[in-house]
Amino acid sequence: MTGLDTDHRCVLSVGNLSVGFSDREKQIRPILRNIDFRIHAGETVGIVGESGSGKSTFALAMMGYLKAGLHRVDGRVTVNGCDMFVALPQALERIRGRQVALVPQNPAQALTPSLTIGAHIREALRLHSDLVGEAIDRRAIELLAQVRLPHPDILLARYPHELSGGQQQRVAIAMALAGAPDILVLDEPTTGLDVTTQAHILMLLRELARERSMAMIYVSHDLGAIAQVAERIVVMYAGEIVLDGPTRSVLRSPHHPYAKGLLASIPRFSAASRPLPLHGRPPAPGQAGSACGFVGRCPLETEQCRTQRPDFVALSANEASRCHHISRLAEWPETRKTEAVLRDHGAAQEILKIDALSVTYARPSLIDQIRGRPSRAPKTVDDITLSLRRGEALGLVGESGSGKSTILKALAGLVPMEAQQAVLDGSQDLTRRLELRRPEELRRVQIIFQNPDESLNPRQTIFDILAQPLMLYFGLTGSDLRARCEALLEQVRLGAHYLDRFPGQLSGGEKQRVAIARAFAAEPDLVLCDEITSALDVSVQAAVLDLIETLRREKNTTIVFVSHDLAVVRSVADKIAVLYQGRLCEMGPVADVYASPSHPYTQALLGATLEPDPDLHPTLLALDVTEAGPPPKGCVFQNRCHKKLSGRCDEEIPAWALSDMQHQTRCHLIA
Amino acid sequence: MIVLSRLPSWQRRSRLIGLISDLISRPSGAVGLFLICLHLGLAIGGPWIAPYDFKAISTKALLQGPSLAHLLGTDHLGRDILSRTLLGGREAILVTSLATPLAMMWGGLVGIYFGLVGGRVDDVLMRVVDAFLSLPWILKMLVIIVTFGTGIGILIPTLAFFYGIPVIRVARAATHDVVARDFIQAAKARGHRTLTIIWREIMPNVRDALLVEGAMRWSWMLLAFSSLSFLGFGVSPPNPDWGLMISDARGFMSFAPVGVIAPVIALSTLIIGINLTADALAKALGLDRTQKAPV
């Protein structure tokens, strides 16, 4: 693709690199094992792997850097002919920044809050270029313009907190470009950014790589993002490279069981099917032994896999894989469930009815308080009207700050809300604060949080955790209690032997299962899921989605599922509601909304969603700006809309328009 | 404690044993625990070990230097310094080891409550705590002791009260770290009572911090008790006490220094022992930030 300006000079090569740490018994525990890797000038390579696969360690090792406690066991990293682990500090100083540069994961943490953007970039230029005096300032402005930041001259005087996440990431990229490096290493550069922002950053990276014929190494857990930028994909698992090949080949016909399983576990936004989970868990970092790392999770496993670690074998000129059974990959079970997840709840009784719900975090000024008037600041969440039937699942989507979690917390009673009506099952008033709800009412609404590390008490055993709702709502004690806890664990596919463990002894997916079991222990009518899979790895995420779906079907529970990931929502929800700045934009059956989004914001969101497919590219519709709050009047999306009608959209709030029976949109363009 | 008691017995034991063996494996923990045990042993077994009666006055041997008869010499009334030093920690250790858990309990619970509930009550009461902390402790205690007397029955609650106030701050700060986490939100959303949340959700998470804090409080309380005795408000003569002994012997320090040095060494070894143990405990529990141990 960018072959025009690619000369076939190898700029960075990693030969048989092994990195490890010494444990208490002074045994070396490997984090990276026998890594072989080369990248040519102008090439873009994606390194994909789940948490603990060693991808970040690998990215840092390419800079000649290892985290404290890690040491190189074997092998070498060569940048333009210089061995990074042997080079003197002075030599490394010249290589880092000028030949290899790193863009760290979290720009908010990588930028010093007390220094201006200008100070950051000037420092990078002083260290990594030979410019002096005014040339530095000129170059700083050029660099900011190069990463497509508006008004670079004004931006130089700004502080990091005045910029949005996407802008901060652009500044971090500009700093890395200061030394005009040959190789740019990006460690999860778009993780934590909103989908629309992510799509813009990826486009920028693609253009930069083309303009500067720079080699780019893009490290990420997100195959969707990698598919957009990389020409070649390297798949890492348990500290090894298990597959290395051209993007198209890796995504279309992966020659490794793990890559195949990983691809099958990614929810697709283009297909209404549930992803297939990968069972089991990868070996803990440093625990991989002499067997194949994928043992225990692989359907093609044989005795040979358990005793002999496969070699990294070239399959063709540009593809290599680490598996004993590449020839048997055709035997892999059917990769996707084709059944549609559509269900008909038309006849079911309406269980949740919300009319004009609003939440405000702003406290009224003193004068307003005295006069008993509410705050005049725009409400955080306003005018939310929706209804759900028993057994239905509603997906609540929107970017960060759109108020999705606030709505959930309001329904759970954790945040005070106002509403004309918020009724559960015809009788229970949800506007009542937590303290005023009766135990029976509390039982019926349960919430599952995003991160199980936070939502499970680290000092309670799994038994203690599950016992809390059972003792509170059902008064269970003694052997009844224990038996019920065991049954709950069975329900979430965990054995009874987990009861006496602490959350710290469980993997991320197992912890989230416990959190789900705790919520369903109360036998609730309404379960609120707050981004419950976003802290999990993809291969685990599929299993958790599967579990939620099964429990919902078995217990006929109603679910409100909040997520920023549209593909995830598609695989679990019946109905979808799109939120922007705390206001609903569009609502309707999942299939309809995904097939024909009518609100410009929904179109922008769907357009920016990435698929692990080299042929599907995001379409960038909305402007990449971050708003601090909703506009004082008019349509909430007016500032970012590409179809804004001035005089109309900035004056009046659009009314709901029905495009068919249930699909409704709030936009002047429709009405 | 609630969590420990709910574990199967083998696991409960192994966690305690694990903690103790971790303590002993650290040099500071081993030395600290040895010093504490030594002093506890002496406090309990003192009357049987001491070569003389601590009250026995000998007018023939006043302010003598160390000799075979009196290994550490005698004081201004001719009493055996060794015997008095061996017994001098009894009352201090008894009073402080009862007052410390009391202080931790009331200070800890109040601190956790403030940290959890927050709001106006917290704002106002924390200013009261600040006001208390800004007064010199010795002044506050002297007021109580002068008013009510110096018996153990007065000293223990007084020490427990005043030393519980700074604990409020520590417990409140530790609670603030926990309260922000989702499992507290989850417990609130389930509708648990505040007391249940304190006891089941917060307590196990702040217990370690309070344990380490308690060890430090104990050593400060010992110093405070000895200071009171030094000023004549702690142990009443003729009962031996380190603070009192230092006070009595300081006039003769130039020609009979052992009378001051012996109780000073006794008191400081105990305090150093407690501090070393607290230090090792913090590291063993992973509370030491410099070690970057996971908490």
Interface residues (C-beta under 8 A of the other chain):
Chain A: A412 G413 L414 L434 R437 P439 L442 V445 Q446 I447 F449 Q450 N451 E454 S455 L456 N457 P458 R459 Q460 T461 F463 D464 Q468 P469 L472 D500 R518 A522
Chain B: V3 R6 L7 P8 Q11 R181 D182 F183 Q185 A186 A187 K188 A189 R190 G191 H192 R200 E201 P204 N205 R207
